Amino acid sequence: MAGSRLTNYLHFIWAMTEKEIKARYKHTVFGFLWVILNPVFQMFVIGFVFSFFVYIPVANYYLFLFSGLLPWQFFSLTLSKATPSFVYERSLLQKANFPREAIPLSIVLSNFVHFVVSLVLLIVFLGLSKSIVFPQALYLLPASILLLLFTASVSLLTATLQVKYRDINFFVQSLLILWFYATPIVYNLALIPSRFVILYYFNPLSYIFELFHVSVLSTSLPDIRLFLVNIFSMGLIILFSYLLYKREHRTFVDWL
C-alpha cells in the first residue's frame, strides 16, 4: 500500500514537471537552446570583464567560468521561480487536494532536467576537444546531486515563507545578487586571503561549485573541512525547510 502511494506521488510530481517543461518554451523560437544560450552569453560578458579589466589568474578562465555559470543558472532561476509558486498557484491550491510541495518541486525538477541536458552537452564538447579528464569528471555526479538537494530545500523554504510574508520574493532577488559574488563562480577559492576563507564555510554552495570546477578543470579538491561544514549546514537547512513546510502547509489556503 505504501509502495502504491509512493508510486502515485512520484507520477504526480513528474506530471507537474512535464507540464512545467512544456509551458516554459511554448511559443518560443529557440526553445531548448536557451538552456545553453543564456550561460554562454553570460560567460562571454563576464569573461571579457574579468579577463581584460579585472584580471583573474585562473587557467582556462572561460571554461572555469562556464562550469560555474551552468549550475548557478539552475540555482538562481529555480529559486526565483519557485519562491512565489504557491502564491501564483493559489487557485489550484484552493480547488484541489494534492501534495502541496509538488508545485515548487516540479519547478526544481524541470529546471534540473534542463541543467542535466546542458551539462551533457558540456561534457560532449569537452570530450570532443579532449579537455575532459577522468576520474575527476566523475565529481560532476555528486556535485549535481548536492546542488539538486540544496536547491529543492531552499526553494521549499522560501516558497513556504512567501505564503505569509510576501516580501520574501523581493528579499530572495536581492540575496541572489549577494550570493552570486559570495560563491566561487567567477573566481577561484584559492585566490581568497586565508583570513576570509572561513566565511565560505557558511555558504553551502561553496564546496558544490568547487566540485564543478574540479570536475571540469581537474584541479585539486578543496579542504575537506570546507566539505564537512558545508554538508552539515546544508543538512540543517534541509531539515529546517522540511519541518517548516510540514507545520505550515495546512494553513496555506487560509493565507492565500
C-alpha positions in Angstrom: 0.0 0.0 0.0 2.8 2.4 0.9 4.6 1.5 -2.3 1.5 2.3 -4.3 1.1 5.7 -2.6 4.8 6.4 -3.3 4.4 5.5 -7.0 1.3 7.7 -7.3 3.1 10.5 -5.6 6.1 10.2 -8.0 3.8 10.0 -11.0 2.1 13.2 -9.9 5.4 15.0 -9.3 6.6 14.0 -12.8 3.3 15.0 -14.4 3.7 18.5 -12.9 7.3 18.6 -14.0 6.3 17.7 -17.6 3.7 20.4 -17.6 6.3 22.9 -16.4 8.8 21.9 -19.1 6.3 22.2 -21.9 5.0 25.5 -20.7 8.4 27.1 -20.4 9.2 27.1 -24.1 5.8 27.4 -25.6 5.7 29.8 -28.5 9.5 30.4 -28.4 11.7 30.3 -31.4 14.9 28.8 -30.0 13.1 26.6 -27.3 15.5 24.3 -25.5 18.5 26.2 -26.9 18.0 28.9 -24.4 19.4 26.5 -21.8 22.8 26.9 -23.4 22.5 30.4 -24.9 21.9 32.2 -21.6 25.0 30.9 -19.8 27.1 31.2 -23.0 26.2 34.9 -23.2 26.9 35.4 -19.5 30.2 33.6 -19.9 31.4 35.9 -22.7 30.3 39.1 -21.0 31.7 38.2 -17.5 34.7 36.6 -19.1 35.5 39.7 -21.1 35.3 41.9 -18.0 37.4 39.6 -15.7 39.9 38.9 -18.5 40.7 42.5 -19.5 39.5 44.8 -16.8 39.7 42.8 -13.5 42.2 40.1 -14.2 41.6 36.7 -12.5 44.7 34.5 -12.7 42.9 31.2 -13.5 43.9 28.9 -16.3 41.3 28.2 -19.0 39.2 31.0 -17.4 36.3 30.8 -19.9 35.9 27.1 -19.2 36.2 27.8 -15.5 33.5 30.4 -15.7 31.2 28.3 -17.8 31.4 25.4 -15.3 30.2 27.7 -12.6 27.6 29.6 -14.5 25.7 26.5 -15.6 24.9 25.4 -12.0 24.3 29.0 -10.9 21.8 29.5 -13.6 19.9 26.4 -12.4 20.0 27.5 -8.8 19.1 31.2 -9.3 16.4 30.6 -11.9 14.8 27.9 -9.9 14.8 29.9 -6.6 13.4 32.9 -8.4 10.5 31.0 -9.9 9.8 28.6 -7.0 9.6 31.3 -4.3 6.3 32.8 -5.4 4.9 29.5 -6.8 2.4 28.8 -4.0 1.1 32.3 -4.3 0.8 32.1 -8.1 -1.0 28.8 -7.9 -3.4 29.9 -5.3 -6.5 28.9 -7.4 -5.2 25.4 -7.8 -4.4 25.1 -4.0 -7.9 26.3 -3.2 -9.7 23.9 -5.5 -7.8 20.7 -5.4 -6.3 18.4 -2.7 -2.9 17.2 -3.6 0.7 17.2 -2.2 1.4 21.0 -2.0 5.1 20.6 -2.2 4.7 19.3 -5.8 4.3 22.9 -7.0 7.8 24.2 -6.1 9.4 20.7 -6.6 8.1 20.5 -10.1 9.9 23.8 -10.9 13.1 22.4 -9.3 12.9 19.2 -11.3 12.0 20.8 -14.7 15.0 23.2 -14.3 17.2 20.3 -13.3 16.3 18.4 -16.5 17.4 21.5 -18.4 20.6 21.6 -16.3 21.4 18.0 -16.9 20.9 18.4 -20.7 23.3 21.4 -20.7 25.8 19.5 -18.6 25.8 16.6 -21.0 26.4 19.0 -23.9 29.3 20.5 -22.0 30.8 17.0 -21.4 30.4 16.1 -25.1 32.1 19.4 -26.0 35.0 18.7 -23.6 35.2 15.1 -24.8 35.5 16.2 -28.5 38.1 18.8 -27.6 39.9 16.2 -25.4 39.8 18.6 -22.5 37.9 16.4 -20.0 39.9 14.2 -17.6 38.8 11.1 -15.7 38.3 10.3 -12.9 37.9 14.0 -11.9 35.0 14.4 -14.3 33.0 11.9 -12.1 32.8 14.6 -9.5 30.0 16.1 -11.7 27.6 13.5 -10.3 27.9 14.2 -6.5 28.1 17.9 -7.3 24.8 17.8 -9.3 23.1 15.7 -6.6 24.1 18.0 -3.8 23.0 21.0 -5.9 19.6 19.5 -6.5 19.0 18.7 -2.9 20.1 22.1 -1.7 18.1 23.9 -4.4 15.0 21.9 -3.6 15.2 22.6 0.1 15.8 26.3 -0.2 13.0 26.6 -2.8 10.6 24.8 -0.5 11.7 27.1 2.4 11.3 30.4 0.5 8.0 29.2 -1.1 6.6 28.4 2.3 7.7 31.7 3.8 6.3 33.6 0.8 2.7 32.5 1.6 2.7 34.5 4.8 5.4 37.1 4.1 5.1 38.5 0.6 8.4 40.4 1.0 10.3 37.2 0.8 10.3 37.2 -3.0 12.0 40.7 -3.1 14.4 39.6 -0.4 15.4 36.5 -2.5 16.1 38.6 -5.6 18.5 40.8 -3.6 20.0 37.8 -1.8 20.8 36.1 -5.1 22.9 39.1 -6.2 25.0 38.9 -3.0 25.1 35.1 -3.2 26.5 35.2 -6.7 29.6 37.1 -5.6 29.8 35.2 -2.3 30.2 31.9 -4.1 33.3 30.9 -6.0 31.8 31.2 -9.5 33.8 34.0 -11.3 36.9 33.5 -9.1 38.8 30.6 -7.6 38.6 30.0 -3.8 42.3 29.6 -3.8 42.6 33.4 -4.6 40.8 34.4 -1.3 43.0 35.6 1.5 43.2 33.0 4.3 41.6 35.3 6.9 38.4 35.4 4.8 38.2 31.8 3.8 36.3 30.9 6.9 33.3 33.0 5.6 32.9 30.4 2.8 32.3 27.7 5.4 28.9 29.3 6.0 27.9 29.1 2.3 26.7 25.6 1.4 27.2 26.4 -2.3 31.0 26.9 -1.9 32.1 23.3 -1.9 29.5 22.4 -4.6 30.8 24.9 -7.0 34.4 24.0 -6.3 33.4 20.4 -7.2 32.1 21.6 -10.6 35.4 23.5 -11.2 37.4 20.4 -10.2 35.5 18.1 -12.4 36.0 20.2 -15.5 39.5 21.6 -14.9 41.0 18.7 -13.0 42.3 20.9 -10.2 42.8 19.7 -6.6 39.9 19.2 -4.3 39.3 22.0 -1.7 39.9 21.5 2.0 37.9 18.6 3.4 36.9 20.8 6.4 35.0 23.0 3.9 33.1 20.0 2.7 32.2 18.8 6.2 31.0 22.2 7.4 29.1 22.8 4.1 27.4 19.4 4.3 26.4 20.0 7.9 24.9 23.4 7.2 23.2 22.0 4.2 21.7 19.3 6.3 20.4 21.8 8.8 18.7 23.9 6.0 17.1 20.7 4.5 15.8 19.7 7.9 14.5 23.2 8.7 12.8 23.5 5.3 11.0 20.2 5.7 9.9 20.9 9.3 8.7 24.4 8.5 6.7 23.2 5.4 5.1 20.3 7.4 4.0 22.8 10.1 2.7 25.5 7.7 1.3 23.7 4.6 -2.2 23.0 6.1 -2.8 26.8 6.6 -1.7 27.8 3.0 -5.3 28.2 1.8 -6.2 30.5 4.8 -3.3 32.9 3.9 -3.9 32.8 0.1 
